[in-house]
Amino acid sequence: MQVPAYVEYEKATSVAHALALLDRFGPEARILAGGHSLIPMMKLRLAQPETLIDINGLSELSYITVTAGELRIGALTRHAQLLDSGEAARHFAVLHDAELVIADPVVRNWGTVGGSLCQADPSEDLSAAFAALKATMVIAHPGGTRTVPARDFYTGPYETVVAPGEILTEIRITIRPGGGSAYEKVGRRAGDWPVGAVGSALWLDGGGLDCGGADRGGADRGGLDGGIIADAGIGLTAVGAPHFAAAGAEEFLRGAPATEESFARAGELAAASCQPVSDQRGPADYKRHLACELTIRSLRRALARARTHGGGAPGGAPQDEG
Ligand SMILES: Cc1cc2nc3c(=O)[nH]c(=O)nc-3n(C[C@H](O)[C@H](O)[C@H](O)COP(=O)(O)OP(=O)(O)OC[C@H]3O[C@@H](n4cnc5c(N)ncnc54)[C@H](O)[C@@H]3O)c2cc1C
């Protein structure tokens, strides 16, 4: 059985205390959240912090609220809390979709949203979901807080803009009318990391509801077509997408009709922007194919949700519309 190397342990009692501990113990100190990534890395000697600063007691970082027109998620929110949140699902169904397929209940009960993002694994599911939603990260430092767009959060594999001495405290997503979102993932087995996954978000002109796809010629495509896309977000993971996003596909969709043709082109653009690598999860060509196909599927579901609910589902978990 692998055992981590000797390490000092400190338990933070507040965000201010955690920041003070980070300052005191210097760059070799690390935040301990759920520990589901950090502890295995310490066992493998891929991480050798000198001090762990445990933030698990900080209830002030564990919440999901709607404040000032934004969904705000505390960094210590567990995966299971996000999965169970009716508020999150109502506004951004992509989060519920993604949490349904992240790991298993044991990992979800303990692993945190902030830990997942700060781990910055290139296959992380929530990175794609938050990229699609164009979220903002709030980072605390000794002088106050700063905000960073989700797409500027990562500086490379396993690297973020969170500096030694800083803590990710919150993720914010602006709630806009006419929105719908969805997540599509292909893994080798249930609870596994993705071979490829895509989160999409659409915001329709005119608020989304009653877009009348069938009236605009969408009936022959299952009634899905309809409306003009005011804005789109496409987040991809495990397929080598720069900043976990497909900026060119989003640009193409902005102002375009919400049709199968538009989604097919967006899928092609998304796939072309990726640089997947062949590994034990699959060959690069297959992953590129997934990037295209999962973009199309997630856009279809996002559109159906935008047209029906204007975002998520009334009262909780998203229901899919045919
Ligand atoms: C068996 C298994 C299966 C998994 N499957 C999936 C999957 O399918 N999809 C997926 O996306 N993920 C998956 N994961 C990853 C899992 O979601 C993450 O490991 C976990 O949630 C990370 O969060 P944590 O709270 O445990 O972070 P920790 O392990 O505690 O921390 C991870 C890193 O982030 C830093 N950190 C943590 N919180 C903060 C903060 N607030 N501010 C600054 N730095 C911070 C730590 O110092 C550390 O460097 C899986 C993990 C396991 C063990």
The ligand as an SDF file (V2000), in Angstrom:
LIG
                    3D

 53 58  0  0  0  0  0  0  0  0999 V2000
  -11.9330    7.2110   -8.8200 C   0  0  0  0  0  0  0  0  0  0  0  0
  -12.0600    8.6190   -9.3460 C   0  0  0  0  0  0  0  0  0  0  0  0
  -12.8190    8.8630  -10.4840 C   0  0  0  0  0  0  0  0  0  0  0  0
  -12.9440   10.1510  -10.9680 C   0  0  0  0  0  0  0  0  0  0  0  0
  -13.6950   10.3840  -12.0890 N   0  0  0  0  0  0  0  0  0  0  0  0
  -13.8330   11.6400  -12.5560 C   0  0  0  0  0  0  0  0  0  0  0  0
  -14.6150   11.9000  -13.7050 C   0  0  0  0  0  0  0  0  0  0  0  0
  -15.2460   11.0320  -14.3030 O   0  0  0  0  0  0  0  0  0  0  0  0
  -14.6720   13.1800  -14.1450 N   0  0  0  0  0  0  0  0  0  0  0  0
  -14.0330   14.2070  -13.5060 C   0  0  0  0  0  0  0  0  0  0  0  0
  -14.1340   15.3290  -13.9580 O   0  0  0  0  0  0  0  0  0  0  0  0
  -13.3030   13.9880  -12.4030 N   0  0  0  0  0  0  0  0  0  0  0  0
  -13.1910   12.7370  -11.9150 C   0  0  0  0  0  0  0  0  0  0  0  0
  -12.4580   12.5040  -10.7920 N   0  0  0  0  0  0  0  0  0  0  0  0
  -11.7820   13.6380  -10.1710 C   0  0  0  0  0  0  0  0  0  0  0  0
  -12.5280   14.1560   -8.9890 C   0  0  0  0  0  0  0  0  0  0  0  0
  -13.6870   14.8270   -9.3910 O   0  0  0  0  0  0  0  0  0  0  0  0
  -11.5320   15.0790   -8.3690 C   0  0  0  0  0  0  0  0  0  0  0  0
  -10.4290   14.3080   -7.9830 O   0  0  0  0  0  0  0  0  0  0  0  0
  -11.9020   15.6850   -7.1380 C   0  0  0  0  0  0  0  0  0  0  0  0
  -13.2070   16.1350   -7.1340 O   0  0  0  0  0  0  0  0  0  0  0  0
  -10.9650   16.8530   -6.8450 C   0  0  0  0  0  0  0  0  0  0  0  0
  -11.5140   17.5890   -5.8510 O   0  0  0  0  0  0  0  0  0  0  0  0
  -10.9820   17.4700   -4.3730 P   0  0  0  0  0  0  0  0  0  0  0  0
  -11.8760   18.3350   -3.5760 O   0  0  0  0  0  0  0  0  0  0  0  0
  -10.8500   16.0510   -3.9850 O   0  0  0  0  0  0  0  0  0  0  0  0
   -9.5410   18.1650   -4.5660 O   0  0  0  0  0  0  0  0  0  0  0  0
   -8.1770   17.9010   -3.7960 P   0  0  0  0  0  0  0  0  0  0  0  0
   -7.6450   16.5650   -4.1750 O   0  0  0  0  0  0  0  0  0  0  0  0
   -8.2950   18.1900   -2.3400 O   0  0  0  0  0  0  0  0  0  0  0  0
   -7.2900   19.0630   -4.4650 O   0  0  0  0  0  0  0  0  0  0  0  0
   -6.8930   19.0050   -5.7930 C   0  0  0  0  0  0  0  0  0  0  0  0
   -5.9310   20.1710   -6.0690 C   0  0  0  0  0  0  0  0  0  0  0  0
   -6.6210   21.4050   -6.0150 O   0  0  0  0  0  0  0  0  0  0  0  0
   -6.0740   22.2470   -4.9750 C   0  0  0  0  0  0  0  0  0  0  0  0
   -7.2280   22.9260   -4.3770 N   0  0  0  0  0  0  0  0  0  0  0  0
   -8.3500   22.3380   -3.9090 C   0  0  0  0  0  0  0  0  0  0  0  0
   -9.2560   23.2560   -3.5530 N   0  0  0  0  0  0  0  0  0  0  0  0
   -8.6690   24.4590   -3.7710 C   0  0  0  0  0  0  0  0  0  0  0  0
   -9.1000   25.8060   -3.6100 C   0  0  0  0  0  0  0  0  0  0  0  0
  -10.3490   26.1060   -3.1620 N   0  0  0  0  0  0  0  0  0  0  0  0
   -8.2680   26.8060   -3.9390 N   0  0  0  0  0  0  0  0  0  0  0  0
   -7.0220   26.5200   -4.4110 C   0  0  0  0  0  0  0  0  0  0  0  0
   -6.5610   25.2670   -4.6040 N   0  0  0  0  0  0  0  0  0  0  0  0
   -7.3830   24.2580   -4.2860 C   0  0  0  0  0  0  0  0  0  0  0  0
   -5.3090   21.3210   -4.0640 C   0  0  0  0  0  0  0  0  0  0  0  0
   -4.2450   21.9880   -3.3810 O   0  0  0  0  0  0  0  0  0  0  0  0
   -4.8030   20.2810   -5.0500 C   0  0  0  0  0  0  0  0  0  0  0  0
   -3.6620   20.7790   -5.7150 O   0  0  0  0  0  0  0  0  0  0  0  0
  -12.3000   11.2270  -10.2930 C   0  0  0  0  0  0  0  0  0  0  0  0
  -11.5320   10.9830   -9.1260 C   0  0  0  0  0  0  0  0  0  0  0  0
  -11.4150    9.6950   -8.6540 C   0  0  0  0  0  0  0  0  0  0  0  0
  -10.6080    9.4710   -7.4150 C   0  0  0  0  0  0  0  0  0  0  0  0
  1  2  1  0
  2  3  1  0
  2 52  2  0
  3  4  2  0
  4  5  1  0
  4 50  1  0
  5  6  2  0
  6  7  1  0
  6 13  1  0
  7  8  2  0
  7  9  1  0
  9 10  1  0
 10 11  2  0
 10 12  1  0
 12 13  2  0
 13 14  1  0
 14 15  1  0
 14 50  1  0
 15 16  1  0
 16 17  1  0
 16 18  1  0
 18 19  1  0
 18 20  1  0
 20 21  1  0
 20 22  1  0
 22 23  1  0
 23 24  1  0
 24 25  2  0
 24 26  1  0
 24 27  1  0
 27 28  1  0
 28 29  2  0
 28 30  1  0
 28 31  1  0
 31 32  1  0
 32 33  1  0
 33 34  1  0
 33 48  1  0
 34 35  1  0
 35 36  1  0
 35 46  1  0
 36 37  1  0
 36 45  1  0
 37 38  2  0
 38 39  1  0
 39 40  1  0
 39 45  2  0
 40 41  1  0
 40 42  2  0
 42 43  1  0
 43 44  2  0
 44 45  1  0
 46 47  1  0
 46 48  1  0
 48 49  1  0
 50 51  2  0
 51 52  1  0
 52 53  1  0
M  END
$$$$
